[in-house]
C-alpha cells in the first residue's frame, strides 16, 4: 500500500482531476481539489485504487481539466 503524504498532489483516476492530500487520520485520507471546489474522503485501503501519483510538471498546471489543450512546458523551456 502506498503511504499518502500530506501536501502530495495526486490524480483521481475516475475523473482525471488533481487533488492534494490534506489529512491522513484514523485510516482515512482527506483530499482537496486544487481549484478548491471539492474534497474527497476515502479509506486508506482504497487510496491506491482511486489515486495515482503524478509528475511534478503535471501538478504545476494552472488548468486542472484532464482534456485541456493547454501546452505544458518542461525542463526550463519558455
N, C-alpha and C positions, 0 to 999 in steps of 0.2 A: 504494500500500500504506500502511495505517495504521501509524504508528510506536508500538508498545506502550510505555507509560511505567510504570516501577516504581511500585507503590502505587495505580495506577489500578484502579477496580472496573469489571468488565465482566460481561455476561450470556452464559452459554454457551447458544447457540441450540438445541442438541439437547435440553436438559432445562429450560432456564429458570433454572438455578442461577446464583448470583452468585459470582464469583471475583475475586481480587486478583492483579495481575501481580506476581510475586515476583522473577523474574530474566529477563534477556534476554542470552543467551550463545551465541556462535558460530552464529547463525541459528536458535536455538531460544528459545521463550518458555515459562517455567515459571509456572504459575498455581496458587494455593492457594484452596480453598473458604473462605468466610468463617466457616463453622462449624468449620473445622479438621479435617474428616473425610476430605478427599480432595485430590488435586492432579492437574493435567493438564500434560503437556508436549506442545507442538505446534511445528511448523516455522513460522518467521516468515511464510512464503509462504501458509500456510493460516489464519493468525490471523484475517484479515478475513472468512473464510467461516464460521468457527466461533464468533466472539465479536462482540458489539456493545456499543458504549459505552452507558451508561445515565445518567439524570439523577442529580444529587446526592441528591435526595429519595429516589429508589428505592434508592440504596446505603445509606441510613441505616436501612432496615427491620430490625427485630430478628428476624423470621422470614423465612427466605430461600426458602421453598417457593413456587413460582410460582402455585399455586392457592389460596393462603391467602385467608381472608376478613378479615384484619386491615386496618382502615382506616388509611391513611397521611395524616396532616395536614401541610399545607404552608403556607408563607408566614407562619409565626409564629402560626397559629391554634391555640388549645388548649383 
